[in-house]
Every structure is written in structure tokens, then in C-alpha cells.
Amino acid sequence: MRVGLVSPYDFASPGGVNDHVRHLARQLRRLGHEARIFAPSSRADVDFDTARFYRIGSPIAIPVNDSVARITLSFHLADQVAAIVEKERFDVLHFHEPLMPALPMTMLKMSTTTNVGTFHAFARSNVGYYYGRRWLEPYLAYLHRGIAVSEPARAFLNQYFPDFPLRIIPNGIDVNAFKPGLSPIRHLRDDHINILFVGRLEKRKGLGDLLRAYEFMRGRVPKSRLIVVGDGPLRGRVESYISRRRLPNVVLAGYVPDSVLPRYYCSADVFCAPATGAESFGIVLLEAMATGLPVVATEVEGYMSVLEPGRDSMTVQPKGWAELGAALIILARDAELRRRMGGYGLEKAHRFGWDVVAAQIVEVYEEARMAATGRVEEINVHDAV
């Protein structure tokens, strides 16, 4: 099959949806299919090793759910897209966040092939969906099959579009890249207990709560270290807090390339995900488990669709920094508990391997193609009558 993967987000910026698209493109190629990627990009020199990349539109930053979505809002993309689609002759167009403006909606409306949509997002509410239901619902009719990455993601969409069926297929993890035993970052492996955070430095990721929890933990586990991987708009405030509180042993690693990131996991003893909400899944949880780390996380819907508290993790209420600190202390003091939880998570992570996930997505492609053919036959019969 020739598959077009459509992302609404700036492909030059890191993010969960774009990571999903990249890994899916690689796996489709391994399975003998061709993949092309469509996305806006803030850079003209974006290249992708296993799929042709089409840069469609320039992104702008839009505040969404205590985060920032970098999307293109231009709906004058039709001519550029039409020429590419005509040349490529796709068997399937796979839209990630199909109802996001403007690229997915533009391509979906003009598509003449089989269409599949994956819904990644979760939030308590969505003003756009609430007020735009009547306008957005016709776009769902263009989709032959729908996928949600988790039960919270499915419930979120069905809150506004209850009649649209969705099959749950989770995000995947590259178990060949994230695995135990990789060479750690040398200066981080000593006699300290390392707590690792990986994520964008923005409010909903909860790093402020983790800093308070770590400060609480330091008085009880003096030989501990907090490693923060990621960058974002709150970096200045984080640096200021560390300086004001004179917090020792906090490493701000900043942005880390994909080739080096697994080594940071292998330099840690405990992984912490303190998000405050709006998480539909939590790929970082799988990355941690795939490297054999126990997890301390907040009880947000997306995380709880992945974790099994008491077996692979300890979980606490969002924004509860004292509970977060207490959980970190328990794991820091109990090596056997860390080993047991890490071992269970490692075994579980392989069920989310990209080979497993991509095979399920290809099944949906085949179902969608059959559904699309049936619709065409129905239309032809109706026209003949």
C-alpha cells in the first residue's frame, strides 16, 4: 500500500503526535508499504530518512490546554495538496487529529481515496468541539475508520460525537531503542539515586510539583539527584526556583536528541511523570518501562490507561507534591521494590512494541479500504437506478 500520513503539527518541533507519525512511517516501510508524510514545518530543511516529507504551510503557535499547538491556520492549501495527491495516488490517507485546522481538514475534504483518522487528544472539555459540532461533524463522514490511542481519547471525542465509532490502538514504543543495559551518561552514574523527568517545560507537565517533591525528598534521601530532560517556555522560571531554593543536584539537560535519550533513561533509578492533566496516553511512561524503570506518576486519565499501580508504578493525585515526594522516597529506599516494578514494566512494554501496534493499524487500513469500496459500489448502484 501507499500511505499518506497527515499531521497538523509543526514537524520541526518535538511532540507526541509527530513522534507517532515518524515511528509509524518507519514500521510501514519495514512491512513493505510506502509512506509519505504531510505536515506544516517551521523549517524548510526538514528531512526524514524513511519517508518522503511534504512541507505544507507554515505553523503559528496557538495556546491549547495549558500547552502550545504549532499548526497552520491557512485554508489556502488545496492547490498544492491536490497536485501531490494526484501524483502519489494513495491507497490510504491516515489523518492524525483529523478535526484540527487546517491541513488535515483541507486534505480530508478533498480526498478521493480511503481515509483513516487517529484521535490522540484528551481534555476535560473542548470549546471548539462544543460550539463547532454542527460544522465539524460532516468531516467525520469522510473517514472510513477511526482510531483512538486510549480509552480517555475515545471518551473525549465521543463526548461531542457519540455516534462515531473508534477502535483503540495504543501508541507504540521502539523497544529496540529503549531497552535496559545501554551505556549511561557517565557523570550521572554514581552512588546517588537518580529521579528522571522527560517532557516539555510547560505548566501541564507538572515539573513545578516535582521540584517541590524533590526538595521534600532531599531532606530524607540526601544522596539523590533530579535529572530534567526537555525544554520549553517555563525553563527560566525553573532555573529561578532552583536558584532561589538553592536546590543541589538538579541537572537541567535541556533538549536531548532521540539517539541519546535512551541513555538518560538508563542513567536513572526512578522515572517521574507529574502531569496535572490533559494527557491522553503518556509515551514517556512506555519509554521508562521499556528500560526497566519503576514509575511514579499522577493519576490523570491518560496515564492510568497505561499504568497498573502497585505492579509497575506508584501513583498519586495530581498537584499533590507532598504525596509525590513520599512515593519517591519509598522507591529510593527500596531497591527490591524498584527491581520488581521495573521488571514487570519491562515485560509489559513489549506489548506496545511498534511491530505490534503497526500491524493493528494496517488491519484498520484494510477494513477501511473494504468500507470505502462498499460505499463506492452503493453510490454507483444508486446512480444507475
Sine and cosine of phi, psi and omega as CSV:
sin_phi,cos_phi,sin_psi,cos_psi,sin_omega,cos_omega
0.00,0.00,0.50,-0.87,0.17,-0.99
-0.96,-0.27,0.87,-0.49,-0.15,-0.99
-0.88,-0.47,0.75,-0.66,0.14,-0.99
-0.98,-0.20,0.82,-0.57,0.00,-1.00
-0.97,-0.25,0.84,-0.55,-0.13,-0.99
-0.91,-0.42,0.87,-0.50,0.05,-1.00
-0.90,-0.44,0.64,-0.77,0.05,-1.00
-0.99,0.14,-0.19,0.98,-0.22,-0.98
-0.98,-0.18,0.47,-0.88,0.03,-1.00
-0.79,0.62,0.92,-0.40,-0.10,-1.00
-0.97,0.25,-0.17,0.98,0.05,-1.00
-1.00,0.05,-0.11,0.99,-0.01,-1.00
-0.94,-0.35,0.62,-0.78,0.02,-1.00
-0.93,0.37,0.51,-0.86,0.02,-1.00
0.05,-1.00,0.37,-0.93,-0.10,-1.00
-0.89,0.46,-0.68,0.74,-0.03,-1.00
-0.92,0.40,-0.71,0.70,0.01,-1.00
-0.91,0.42,-0.59,0.80,0.09,-1.00
-0.88,0.47,-0.67,0.74,0.04,-1.00
-0.85,0.52,-0.73,0.68,-0.03,-1.00
-0.89,0.46,-0.70,0.71,0.00,-1.00
-0.87,0.50,-0.74,0.67,-0.03,-1.00
-0.92,0.39,-0.63,0.78,0.02,-1.00
-0.90,0.44,-0.66,0.76,0.03,-1.00
-0.87,0.50,-0.69,0.72,0.02,-1.00
-0.89,0.46,-0.69,0.73,-0.05,-1.00
-0.94,0.35,-0.59,0.80,0.06,-1.00
-0.87,0.50,-0.65,0.76,0.03,-1.00
-0.89,0.45,-0.67,0.74,0.02,-1.00
-0.88,0.48,-0.49,0.87,0.00,-1.00
-1.00,0.07,0.04,1.00,0.07,-1.00
1.00,-0.07,0.18,0.98,0.01,-1.00
-0.98,-0.19,0.28,-0.96,0.10,-0.99
-0.98,-0.22,0.60,-0.80,0.01,-1.00
-0.76,-0.65,0.61,-0.79,0.14,-0.99
-0.79,-0.61,0.57,-0.82,-0.04,-1.00
-0.89,-0.46,0.74,-0.67,0.09,-1.00
-0.90,-0.43,0.78,-0.63,0.05,-1.00
-0.23,-0.97,0.43,-0.90,0.20,-0.98
-0.95,0.32,0.34,-0.94,0.03,-1.00
-0.46,-0.89,0.66,-0.75,0.05,-1.00
-0.99,0.13,-0.10,0.99,0.06,-1.00
-0.80,-0.60,0.60,-0.80,0.00,-1.00
-0.99,0.11,-0.25,0.97,-0.12,-0.99
-0.99,-0.16,0.30,0.95,0.03,-1.00
-0.90,0.43,0.75,-0.66,0.03,-1.00
-0.75,-0.66,0.44,-0.90,0.01,-1.00
-0.67,-0.74,0.75,-0.66,-0.22,-0.98
-0.95,0.31,-0.47,0.88,-0.12,-0.99
-0.90,-0.44,0.13,0.99,0.02,-1.00
-0.42,-0.91,0.60,-0.80,0.09,-1.00
-0.92,0.38,0.72,-0.70,-0.04,-1.00
-0.95,-0.32,0.78,-0.63,0.07,-1.00
-0.94,-0.34,0.90,-0.44,0.03,-1.00
-1.00,0.10,0.91,-0.41,-0.05,-1.00
-0.86,-0.52,0.98,-0.22,0.07,-1.00
1.00,0.04,0.34,-0.94,0.05,-1.00
-0.95,-0.33,0.75,-0.67,-0.08,-1.00
-0.99,0.15,0.43,-0.90,0.19,-0.98
-0.79,-0.61,0.37,-0.93,-0.06,-1.00
-1.00,0.06,0.80,-0.60,0.02,-1.00
-0.84,-0.55,0.83,-0.56,0.05,-1.00
-0.92,0.40,0.78,-0.62,0.01,-1.00
-0.55,-0.84,0.82,-0.57,0.13,-0.99
0.78,0.63,0.79,0.62,-0.01,-1.00
0.86,0.51,0.40,0.92,0.05,-1.00
-0.67,-0.75,-0.16,-0.99,0.03,-1.00
-0.75,-0.67,0.83,-0.56,0.08,-1.00
-0.98,-0.18,0.81,-0.59,0.03,-1.00
-0.98,-0.18,0.99,-0.15,-0.08,-1.00
-0.77,-0.64,0.24,-0.97,0.13,-0.99
-0.99,-0.10,0.70,-0.71,0.01,-1.00
-0.97,-0.25,0.09,1.00,0.01,-1.00
-0.98,0.20,0.80,-0.59,0.08,-1.00
-0.99,-0.14,0.16,0.99,0.01,-1.00
-0.99,-0.11,0.80,0.60,-0.06,-1.00
-0.92,-0.38,-0.06,1.00,-0.22,-0.98
-0.87,0.48,-0.71,0.71,-0.06,-1.00
-0.89,0.45,-0.70,0.72,0.01,-1.00
-0.89,0.45,-0.71,0.71,-0.01,-1.00
-0.92,0.39,-0.68,0.73,-0.06,-1.00
-0.86,0.51,-0.65,0.76,-0.02,-1.00
-0.91,0.42,-0.66,0.75,-0.01,-1.00
-0.93,0.37,-0.72,0.69,-0.03,-1.00
-0.89,0.45,-0.62,0.78,0.03,-1.00
-0.90,0.44,-0.65,0.76,-0.02,-1.00
-0.95,0.32,-0.67,0.75,-0.12,-0.99
-0.98,0.19,-0.53,0.85,0.00,-1.00
0.79,0.62,0.93,0.36,-0.07,-1.00
-0.95,0.31,0.54,-0.84,0.18,-0.98
-0.99,0.11,-0.55,0.83,-0.01,-1.00
-0.59,-0.80,0.69,-0.73,0.23,-0.97
-0.94,-0.33,0.83,-0.56,-0.07,-1.00
-0.94,-0.35,0.94,-0.35,-0.08,-1.00
-0.99,-0.12,0.81,-0.59,0.05,-1.00
-0.98,-0.20,0.87,-0.50,-0.22,-0.97
0.85,0.53,0.93,0.36,-0.10,-0.99
-0.88,0.48,-0.39,0.92,-0.05,-1.00
-0.99,-0.11,0.21,0.98,0.06,-1.00
-1.00,0.04,0.70,-0.71,0.09,-1.00
-0.97,0.25,0.37,-0.93,-0.19,0.98
-0.93,-0.35,-0.35,0.94,-0.11,-0.99
-0.89,0.46,-0.80,0.61,-0.01,-1.00
-0.86,0.51,-0.68,0.74,-0.03,-1.00
-0.91,0.41,-0.63,0.78,0.01,-1.00
-0.90,0.43,-0.75,0.66,-0.03,-1.00
-0.93,0.38,-0.61,0.79,-0.02,-1.00
-0.89,0.45,-0.69,0.72,-0.05,-1.00
-0.92,0.39,-0.51,0.86,-0.06,-1.00
-0.99,-0.13,-0.03,1.00,-0.04,-1.00
-0.93,0.38,0.62,-0.78,0.07,-1.00
-0.89,-0.46,0.23,0.97,-0.02,-1.00
-0.88,-0.48,-0.23,-0.97,0.02,-1.00
-0.96,0.28,0.72,-0.69,-0.06,-1.00
-0.86,-0.51,0.76,-0.66,0.07,-1.00
-0.82,-0.58,0.63,-0.77,0.02,-1.00
-0.83,-0.56,0.70,-0.71,0.13,-0.99
-0.92,-0.39,0.75,-0.66,-0.01,-1.00
-0.95,-0.30,0.87,-0.49,-0.10,-0.99
-0.98,-0.20,-0.42,0.91,-0.28,-0.96
-0.99,0.10,0.39,-0.92,0.15,-0.99
-0.58,-0.81,0.65,-0.76,0.13,-0.99
-0.37,-0.93,0.29,-0.96,0.05,-1.00
-0.91,0.40,-0.57,0.82,0.00,-1.00
-0.41,-0.91,0.27,-0.96,0.00,-1.00
-0.58,-0.81,0.92,-0.39,-0.04,-1.00
-0.89,0.46,-0.65,0.76,-0.01,-1.00
-0.88,0.48,-0.70,0.71,0.04,-1.00
-0.91,0.41,-0.65,0.76,-0.08,-1.00
-0.90,0.44,-0.78,0.63,-0.06,-1.00
-1.00,0.07,-0.32,0.95,-0.06,-1.00
-0.97,-0.26,0.20,0.98,-0.08,-1.00
-0.81,0.59,-0.73,0.68,-0.08,-1.00
-0.90,0.44,-0.54,0.84,0.00,-1.00
-0.99,0.14,-0.57,0.82,-0.06,-1.00
-0.99,0.13,-0.51,0.86,-0.10,-0.99
-0.83,0.56,-0.63,0.77,0.03,-1.00
-0.86,0.52,-0.45,0.89,0.02,-1.00
-0.93,0.38,-0.55,0.84,0.04,-1.00
-0.89,0.45,-0.45,0.89,0.00,-1.00
-0.92,0.39,-0.35,0.94,0.04,-1.00
-0.98,0.20,-0.27,0.96,-0.02,-1.00
-1.00,0.08,0.75,-0.66,0.04,-1.00
-1.00,0.04,-0.39,0.92,0.09,-1.00
-0.47,-0.88,0.48,-0.87,0.02,-1.00
-0.80,-0.60,0.56,-0.83,0.01,-1.00
-0.80,-0.60,0.61,-0.79,0.20,-0.98
-0.85,-0.53,0.58,-0.81,-0.07,-1.00
-0.98,0.18,-0.18,0.98,0.00,-1.00
-0.29,-0.96,0.21,-0.98,0.08,-1.00
-0.89,0.46,-0.67,0.74,0.08,-1.00
-0.87,0.50,-0.62,0.79,0.04,-1.00
-0.91,0.42,-0.63,0.77,0.03,-1.00
-0.92,0.39,-0.71,0.71,-0.01,-1.00
-0.89,0.46,-0.58,0.81,0.01,-1.00
-0.89,0.46,-0.75,0.66,-0.01,-1.00
-0.93,0.37,-0.68,0.73,-0.06,-1.00
-0.94,0.33,-0.25,0.97,0.13,-0.99
-0.88,0.48,-0.52,0.85,-0.04,-1.00
-0.96,-0.30,-0.47,0.88,-0.02,-1.00
-0.77,-0.64,0.96,0.28,-0.18,-0.98
-0.92,0.40,-0.35,0.94,-0.08,-1.00
-1.00,-0.05,0.02,1.00,-0.03,-1.00
-1.00,-0.04,0.89,-0.45,-0.06,-1.00
-0.97,0.22,0.62,-0.79,0.00,-1.00
-0.70,-0.71,0.69,-0.72,0.12,-0.99
-0.99,-0.14,0.72,-0.70,0.01,-1.00
-1.00,0.08,0.87,-0.49,0.15,-0.99
-0.76,-0.65,0.88,-0.47,-0.15,-0.99
-0.95,0.30,0.22,-0.98,0.20,-0.98
-0.89,0.46,0.38,-0.92,-0.02,-1.00
-0.95,-0.30,0.18,-0.98,0.03,-1.00
-0.72,-0.70,0.67,-0.74,0.05,-1.00
-0.99,0.10,1.00,-0.07,-0.08,-1.00
-0.96,0.27,-0.15,0.99,0.11,-0.99
-0.99,0.13,-0.42,0.91,0.03,-1.00
-1.00,-0.04,-0.69,0.73,0.00,-1.00
-0.99,-0.15,0.96,-0.27,-0.04,-1.00
-0.39,-0.92,0.38,-0.93,0.00,-1.00
-0.93,0.37,0.35,-0.94,0.17,-0.99
1.00,0.03,0.03,1.00,0.05,-1.00
-0.95,0.32,0.39,-0.92,0.00,-1.00
-0.89,0.46,0.85,-0.52,-0.01,-1.00
-0.96,0.27,0.20,-0.98,0.15,-0.99
-0.94,0.34,0.89,-0.45,-0.26,-0.96
-0.83,0.56,-0.73,0.69,-0.10,-1.00
-0.96,0.27,-0.07,1.00,0.01,-1.00
-0.98,-0.19,-0.05,1.00,-0.02,-1.00
-0.95,-0.30,0.98,-0.19,0.04,-1.00
-0.59,-0.81,-0.57,-0.82,-0.03,-1.00
-1.00,-0.03,0.23,0.97,0.03,-1.00
-1.00,0.00,0.47,-0.88,0.16,-0.99
-1.00,0.07,0.87,-0.49,-0.07,-1.00
-0.99,-0.14,0.83,-0.55,0.11,-0.99
-0.98,-0.19,0.79,-0.61,-0.08,-1.00
-0.93,-0.38,0.73,-0.69,0.16,-0.99
-0.87,-0.50,0.73,-0.69,0.07,-1.00
-0.77,-0.64,0.86,-0.51,0.02,-1.00
0.21,-0.98,0.19,-0.98,0.05,-1.00
-0.95,0.32,0.64,-0.77,-0.02,-1.00
-0.99,0.12,0.99,0.12,0.04,-1.00
-0.62,-0.78,0.27,-0.96,-0.22,-0.98
-0.83,0.56,-0.71,0.70,-0.14,-0.99
-0.95,0.32,-0.21,0.98,0.02,-1.00
-0.99,0.15,-0.21,0.98,0.18,-0.98
0.97,0.24,0.35,0.94,-0.03,-1.00
-0.89,0.45,-0.52,0.85,0.05,-1.00
-0.85,0.52,-0.65,0.76,0.05,-1.00
-0.92,0.40,-0.62,0.79,0.01,-1.00
-0.92,0.39,-0.61,0.79,0.04,-1.00
-0.88,0.47,-0.66,0.75,0.04,-1.00
-0.92,0.40,-0.65,0.76,0.03,-1.00
-0.90,0.44,-0.64,0.77,0.00,-1.00
-0.92,0.40,-0.63,0.78,0.05,-1.00
-0.88,0.48,-0.66,0.75,0.07,-1.00
-0.90,0.44,-0.66,0.75,-0.03,-1.00
-0.93,0.37,-0.61,0.80,-0.09,-1.00
-0.84,0.54,-0.57,0.82,0.00,-1.00
-0.93,0.36,-0.32,0.95,-0.07,-1.00
-0.92,-0.39,-0.38,0.93,0.07,-1.00
-0.75,-0.66,0.98,0.18,-0.12,-0.99
-0.85,0.53,-0.60,0.80,-0.03,-1.00
-1.00,0.01,0.93,0.37,0.03,-1.00
-0.74,-0.67,0.36,-0.93,-0.03,-1.00
-0.60,-0.80,0.62,-0.79,0.08,-1.00
-0.94,-0.34,0.82,-0.57,0.01,-1.00
-0.93,-0.37,0.84,-0.54,-0.03,-1.00
-0.92,-0.40,0.91,-0.41,0.04,-1.00
-0.95,-0.30,0.85,-0.53,0.01,-1.00
0.69,-0.72,0.26,-0.97,0.01,-1.00
-0.67,-0.74,0.13,-0.99,0.00,-1.00
0.34,-0.94,-0.08,-1.00,-0.13,-0.99
-0.92,0.39,-0.32,0.95,-0.04,-1.00
-1.00,-0.07,0.14,0.99,-0.07,-1.00
-0.85,0.53,-0.69,0.73,0.00,-1.00
-0.86,0.50,-0.67,0.74,0.01,-1.00
-0.92,0.38,-0.59,0.81,0.04,-1.00
-0.90,0.44,-0.74,0.68,0.02,-1.00
-0.87,0.49,-0.64,0.77,0.01,-1.00
-0.90,0.43,-0.67,0.74,0.00,-1.00
-0.89,0.45,-0.70,0.71,-0.01,-1.00
-0.88,0.48,-0.66,0.75,0.00,-1.00
-0.93,0.38,-0.73,0.69,-0.03,-1.00
-0.89,0.46,-0.68,0.74,-0.06,-1.00
-1.00,0.07,-0.06,1.00,-0.02,-1.00
0.79,0.61,0.75,0.67,-0.02,-1.00
-0.98,0.20,0.88,-0.47,0.01,-1.00
-0.99,0.12,0.30,-0.95,0.13,-0.99
0.83,0.55,0.65,0.76,0.18,-0.98
-0.94,-0.33,0.87,-0.48,-0.04,-1.00
-0.97,-0.25,0.91,-0.42,0.09,-1.00
-0.99,-0.11,0.99,-0.12,-0.10,-0.99
-0.98,0.19,-0.30,0.96,-0.04,-1.00
0.94,0.34,-0.36,-0.93,0.02,-1.00
-0.92,0.38,0.72,-0.69,0.01,-1.00
-0.84,-0.54,0.79,-0.61,0.00,-1.00
-0.90,0.44,0.43,-0.90,-0.04,-1.00
-0.82,0.57,-0.55,0.84,-0.04,-1.00
-0.93,0.36,-0.39,0.92,-0.05,-1.00
-0.98,-0.22,-0.42,0.91,-0.10,-0.99
-0.79,0.61,-0.70,0.71,0.00,-1.00
-0.85,0.53,-0.48,0.88,0.02,-1.00
-0.93,0.36,-0.50,0.87,0.07,-1.00
-0.93,0.37,-0.66,0.76,0.08,-1.00
-0.86,0.50,-0.66,0.76,-0.02,-1.00
-0.97,0.25,-0.06,1.00,0.10,-1.00
-0.99,-0.11,-0.05,1.00,-0.12,-0.99
-0.96,-0.27,0.29,-0.96,0.09,-1.00
-0.95,-0.33,-0.51,0.86,-0.02,-1.00
-0.63,-0.77,0.65,-0.76,0.10,-1.00
-0.96,-0.27,0.67,-0.75,-0.02,-1.00
-0.82,-0.58,0.78,-0.63,0.03,-1.00
-0.82,-0.57,1.00,-0.08,-0.13,-0.99
-0.99,-0.14,0.51,0.86,-0.10,-1.00
-0.82,0.57,0.50,-0.87,-0.02,-1.00
-1.00,-0.08,-0.20,0.98,0.01,-1.00
0.43,-0.90,-0.08,-1.00,0.07,-1.00
0.88,0.48,0.45,0.89,0.10,-0.99
-0.98,-0.22,0.82,-0.58,-0.01,-1.00
-1.00,0.03,-0.31,0.95,-0.08,-1.00
-0.45,-0.89,-0.98,0.20,-0.03,-1.00
0.94,-0.35,0.95,0.31,0.00,-1.00
-0.88,0.47,-0.56,0.83,-0.01,-1.00
-0.87,0.49,-0.48,0.88,0.05,-1.00
-0.90,0.44,-0.68,0.73,0.02,-1.00
-0.92,0.39,-0.63,0.78,0.03,-1.00
-0.87,0.49,-0.67,0.75,0.02,-1.00
-0.91,0.41,-0.73,0.68,-0.03,-1.00
-0.90,0.43,-0.60,0.80,-0.01,-1.00
-0.91,0.41,-0.35,0.94,0.07,-1.00
-0.99,-0.17,0.14,0.99,0.11,-0.99
0.99,0.11,0.39,0.92,-0.02,-1.00
-1.00,-0.09,0.63,-0.77,0.22,-0.98
-0.96,0.29,0.42,-0.91,-0.11,-0.99
-0.87,-0.50,0.67,-0.74,0.26,-0.97
-0.92,-0.40,0.84,-0.55,-0.10,-0.99
-0.58,-0.81,0.30,-0.95,0.08,-1.00
-1.00,0.07,0.43,-0.90,-0.08,-1.00
-1.00,0.06,0.92,0.40,0.12,-0.99
-0.99,-0.14,0.43,-0.90,-0.20,-0.98
-0.82,0.57,-0.73,0.68,-0.04,-1.00
-0.88,0.47,-0.66,0.75,0.01,-1.00
-0.91,0.40,-0.63,0.77,-0.06,-1.00
-0.95,0.30,-0.24,0.97,0.11,-0.99
-0.98,0.21,-0.19,0.98,-0.01,-1.00
-0.94,-0.33,-0.65,0.76,-0.17,-0.99
-1.00,0.05,0.41,-0.91,0.15,-0.99
-0.82,-0.58,1.00,-0.03,-0.07,-1.00
-0.82,0.58,0.68,-0.73,-0.03,-1.00
1.00,-0.03,-0.32,0.95,0.01,-1.00
-0.94,-0.35,-0.78,0.63,0.03,-1.00
-0.90,-0.43,-0.03,1.00,-0.17,-0.99
-0.32,-0.95,0.24,-0.97,0.26,-0.97
-0.87,-0.50,0.72,-0.70,-0.08,-1.00
-0.82,-0.57,0.51,-0.86,-0.01,-1.00
-0.68,-0.73,0.21,-0.98,0.03,-1.00
-0.93,0.37,0.58,-0.82,0.06,-1.00
-0.85,0.53,0.57,-0.82,0.06,-1.00
0.94,0.35,0.15,0.99,0.04,-1.00
-1.00,-0.09,0.99,0.13,-0.13,-0.99
-0.92,0.39,-0.52,0.85,0.00,-1.00
-0.93,0.38,-0.69,0.72,0.07,-1.00
-0.90,0.44,-0.62,0.78,0.03,-1.00
-0.88,0.47,-0.72,0.70,0.03,-1.00
-0.88,0.47,-0.65,0.76,0.00,-1.00
-0.89,0.45,-0.66,0.75,0.02,-1.00
-0.90,0.43,-0.65,0.76,0.04,-1.00
-0.90,0.44,-0.62,0.78,0.01,-1.00
-0.90,0.44,-0.69,0.72,-0.01,-1.00
-0.85,0.52,-0.74,0.68,-0.02,-1.00
-0.94,0.33,-0.59,0.81,0.01,-1.00
-0.89,0.46,-0.55,0.84,-0.05,-1.00
-1.00,0.02,-0.17,0.99,-0.13,-0.99
-0.82,-0.58,1.00,-0.02,-0.03,-1.00
-0.90,0.44,-0.59,0.81,-0.01,-1.00
-0.92,0.39,-0.64,0.77,0.05,-1.00
-0.90,0.43,-0.64,0.77,0.06,-1.00
-0.88,0.48,-0.69,0.73,-0.02,-1.00
-0.90,0.44,-0.68,0.73,-0.05,-1.00
-0.93,0.38,-0.73,0.69,0.02,-1.00
-0.91,0.41,-0.66,0.75,0.02,-1.00
-0.89,0.46,-0.63,0.78,0.01,-1.00
-0.91,0.41,-0.66,0.75,0.03,-1.00
-0.91,0.41,-0.69,0.72,0.01,-1.00
-0.89,0.45,-0.62,0.79,0.01,-1.00
-0.88,0.48,-0.72,0.69,0.03,-1.00
-0.89,0.46,-0.65,0.76,-0.04,-1.00
-0.93,0.36,-0.60,0.80,-0.07,-1.00
-0.86,0.51,-0.51,0.86,-0.03,-1.00
-0.92,0.39,-0.33,0.94,0.08,-1.00
-0.95,0.30,-0.23,0.97,0.02,-1.00
-0.96,-0.29,0.25,0.97,0.01,-1.00
-0.86,0.51,0.54,-0.84,-0.06,-1.00
-0.89,0.46,-0.45,0.89,0.06,-1.00
-0.90,0.43,-0.62,0.79,0.03,-1.00
-0.94,0.33,-0.73,0.68,-0.06,-1.00
-0.91,0.42,-0.72,0.69,-0.03,-1.00
-0.89,0.45,-0.59,0.81,0.03,-1.00
-0.89,0.46,-0.62,0.78,0.05,-1.00
-0.92,0.38,-0.61,0.79,0.01,-1.00
-0.92,0.39,-0.64,0.77,0.03,-1.00
-0.90,0.44,-0.59,0.81,0.10,-1.00
-0.85,0.53,-0.68,0.74,0.02,-1.00
-0.91,0.42,-0.63,0.78,0.07,-1.00
-0.83,0.56,-0.72,0.69,-0.03,-1.00
-0.90,0.43,-0.69,0.73,0.04,-1.00
-0.88,0.48,-0.67,0.74,-0.01,-1.00
-0.91,0.42,-0.63,0.78,0.02,-1.00
-0.90,0.43,-0.63,0.78,0.06,-1.00
-0.91,0.41,-0.66,0.75,0.02,-1.00
-0.91,0.42,-0.64,0.76,0.01,-1.00
-0.90,0.43,-0.65,0.76,0.03,-1.00
-0.90,0.44,-0.66,0.75,0.03,-1.00
-0.88,0.48,-0.64,0.77,0.01,-1.00
-0.91,0.41,-0.66,0.75,0.01,-1.00
-0.89,0.47,-0.68,0.73,0.01,-1.00
-0.89,0.45,-0.65,0.76,0.02,-1.00
-0.88,0.48,-0.66,0.75,0.00,-1.00
-0.91,0.41,-0.66,0.75,0.00,-1.00
-0.90,0.44,-0.66,0.75,0.02,-1.00
-0.89,0.45,-0.70,0.72,0.00,-1.00
-0.88,0.48,-0.68,0.73,0.00,-1.00
-0.90,0.44,-0.62,0.79,-0.03,-1.00
-0.92,0.40,-0.62,0.79,0.02,-1.00
-0.93,0.38,0.00,0.00,0.00,0.00
